[in-house]
Amino acid sequence: MRYRAGIVTGEMIGLPKSRFVAIGILEALGVATGMSAAAMLPGPAIPILSQTFLVWQLAFSALLLGRRYSFKQITGCMLVAFGVVVAVASGSSADQMLSGFEFIWPAVMIISSAFQAGASIIKEFIFVDAAKRLKGKSLDIFVVNSFGSGFQALFVLLLLPLLSNLKGIPFAQLPSYMKSGAGCLVNIGRNIPGCNGAPLLPLLYVTMNMAFNVSLLNLVKISSAVVASLAVMLSVPISIYVLSLPLPYLPEGASLSPFFLLGSMILILGLVLYNVARPVKQASN
């Protein structure tokens, strides 16, 4: 529709696909590892562990895009990392958020953030490079979103055998498992255990996820991947609190230890320090 309307041009569609393939692979790996870890971790720990995304982004941005950051920005980034450590690993065993959980699952969640951060930096590179290739024309965000998401879906399907083995599902049983999943998705009036809220909750997730991706990609286009991450991280305190509540369709609410709250405050302080340390011209943009 956007191509026929003249918004998307042939030059935009003709951009090198290898970069979109890389985005698809990284995001598929991020989804696979992130969902595997999220299923094993307490709700409030998930958003706090995901904030290592910023640390990965700064590293990849400097490595792949040649960006340079001030001492205050790097300090803010380190505070974010330190806040994560305090939140999930401090205090007595009774006070630790991850007490009773194997170390591998927080590590997998952090690795998941690395995959997602790498994909976001490649997206920023595509926008920067497209400005040169398109002779100053603005690349339509739906080109990046569509090709990136298309390859992500392809590689997620290719990863299904691996994901099924992680969950103890033999490859031969995967077709019947997917059939059961489809039945769960259209669960209307059946009240199948484990399918509560379908199909409205899955459709609500898809709708919100698409709106989130498009708005975030637009922010990457007009600023940078790191600035977009900072904007998203404003939701961290809210999401931590919400996920600690006994909400419908979610497990029992978790209690927030003083160390978890302290770690969250350190994390937010790091974000604020990074933001105020940005150059005046960049901040005004």
N, C-alpha and C positions, 0 to 999 in steps of 0.2 A: 504493500500500500504506500509506504513512504518512498519507494523507488518510483512508482508510477506518478506520485505527486511531485517528483523532482527533488525531493529532500535528500534522498540517497542517490548518488551517481555511480556510473560504471567504474570510475576510478576508485571509489571507496570500496566497492565490492572486490575490485582487483588487487587489493593490498595483499602482501605476502601472507599465506595461510599458516606458515610454520610457526609464527608467533601465537596465533590463536590455538594451534595444536598444543603448544607449550602451556598456554593458559588452561586449556582443557585438562591436560594431564595433571598439572599442579592442583587445580581445584578439585578434581576427582579424588586425588590422593588426600587432599585436605578434608573432603566430605567423609571419605571412608574412615580415616583415622580419627577424625573429630567425633563422628557419631558412635564409633566403637568405644571411645573413651568416655563420651557423655553418658552412655548407658550404664557405666560402672561407677560414676562419680556423683557425689551429692550436688544438688542443683546450684547452690550459691558458689561452689568452687569453680563451676564452669566459666562464668564471665570473668572471674579474677585470673584464672589461668590463661584465658584467651588474650589478656592484655600484653602478653609477651609478643604479640603481633607487632607492636610498635618497635620493640627492640630489633626484631628480625627485619622490619621495614627499613629502619635506619641503616642497618648493615648492608642490606641488598641495594638500597638507594645509593650509598657511597660506592659500592662495588660495581654496580651495573650502570648507574647514571652519572657517576662522578660527582655527586653532590658533596658539599662540605658543610659541616655543622659546627656551631660554636661550642665552647666549653660548657656554657649553661644548658644548651640543648642536650648535650651528651649527659650532663649531670642529671637533668630531668628524666632522661631515658633510663639511666641507672637506678634512679629512685623508683621508677615504675617496676623494674625488675626486682628491686629490694622489697617493695611493697608486696609483690606476689609471694616472695619467699616467706616474709613475716606472716602473711595471711594464712598460708597453708601448712607451714612447717614449724611454727613457734608454739611455746607453751607446753604444758604437760600433755601426756597422751590423751587425757580426757578432754582437754581444751582444743586439741588439734582438729581442724575441719576434716582432714583426711585420715584421721585415726581409724585403723581397721581396713584401710584400702591399700592395695599393693602399689608400690612406687611406680610401676610400669605405666599405670593409667594416667597420672598427671604428666608423665614424660611424653606419652603418646599425644595428649592434648596440646602440649607445647610444640611438638613436632608438627602437629596439624596446623598450628598458627604459622609456622615457617613456610609450609606449602602455600597457604593463603596469601601470606605477605609477598612471596615470590611472584604469584600471579598478579597481584595488584601493581607491583613495580613494572611488570611487563606491559600491563594496560597503560600505565602512565607513559612508558616509552613509545607505545603505539601512537598515542595522541601527539606526542612531541615529534615523532618521525613523520606522521601523516601531514603535519603542517608544512613540512618541506616537500613531501611527495605531491601533495594536492595544491601546491603553490599558494599557500596562505588560506585555503578553504578550510572550514571547520568540519572535522570528521564527525558524522552523526553517531551518537552514543549507541543507537540501536544496532549499528553494524558490529561494534565491539561486543555488545551484550549478546547478540544473536549467535555470532560465530563462536564466541567464547563458551556460551551455554550449550551450544550444539555439540561441540567437541567434548565438553564436560560430561554431557549425558552419554555420549558414545563410550568414553573411558570408564564411567561408572558401571555401565553394562558389562564391559570387559573385565572389570574388577569383581563382578558378582561371585564368580567361583571362589576367589580368595576370601571375600566377606562371608560367604556361606560356611567356609571351613572354619573361620574364626568363631562363628556361632554354633559350630558342631553340626552343621547341616551337610550331609554328603552331596556331592555334585549331582548325582543321579536324582536326588529328591528336590532339586532346585526348581524344576518346572511346576511341580505340585505345590511347592512353597509359595511361588509367585502367584499361582492360581488362588491359593488361600488368601494371599495378601490383597489381590484384586477384590475378592469377596468381602474382605474386611473393609476395604475402602468404600464400597457401596452398601455397607451395613446400614440398612434402613429398617428400623422396627424389629431387628432380630436380637439385639442386645448380646452379641457374641462377646465373651470375655476377652479383654484386651483390645477391643475395637470400639470402646466407648467414645462417643463424640463424632464418629465418622458418619457421613462424609463431610460434615460442616467444618470440623477442626482441620482436617488435611487441606480442604479447599481454602480455608482462611489462611493457613500457613503459606500455601502457594501464592495467594494474592498478595499477602504482606511481604513475602520474600521477593517477588517481582518488583513491587513498589520500592522496596529498600534498595535493591540492586541498581535500578534505574536512577534513583536519586543520588546514591553514593557514587555511581559512575560519572554522573554529571558534575559532582563536586571534584572528582579526580581530574576531570577534563579542564575545569576552570581554575584549579589550584594545583594540588599535588596529592599523591597517594598518602603521604604522611599527614597532611592537613585533614584529609578526609577521615583518617583513623582517629585523629584527635576529636573531631566532631562526633564520631560514633561513640567514643569513650565517655562522653558526657552521660550516656545512659547507664554506665557501670553501677553507680550507687543505687539507682532505681531498680535495676535488674537484680542486683544482689539482695535487696530487701524483698522484692516481690517473690523471688524464688525461695525465700526462707519461709513463706507463708503456706499454710495448708490449703492450697487451691484445688478446685475440681480437676479431675483427670491427671493430677500430679501426685507423686508420693507424699508422705507426711512432711510437713515443714521442718527445716533444720534450724537449730538454735545457733545464733551468731556469737562466737566467743569474743572476748575483748581483743585477743590477738588478731582475729579476723578483721574486726573493725579498725584496729590500729594499722594493719597492712593496707586496708582500703584507703585510709586517710593519707598514708605515705604515697600510695599510687596516685591519688588525685593531686597531691602536692607536686609530684613529678610532672604530671600533665600540665599543671598551671605554670611551673617553671619553664617547661619547654615552650609553651605558648608565648609567654612574655619575653622570652629570649630571642624570638624571631626578629629579623631586621624590620625596621619601621615600614619600608616600602612594601616588603612581602606581607607584613601583617595588614597593611591598609588594603592591599589587593584581596 
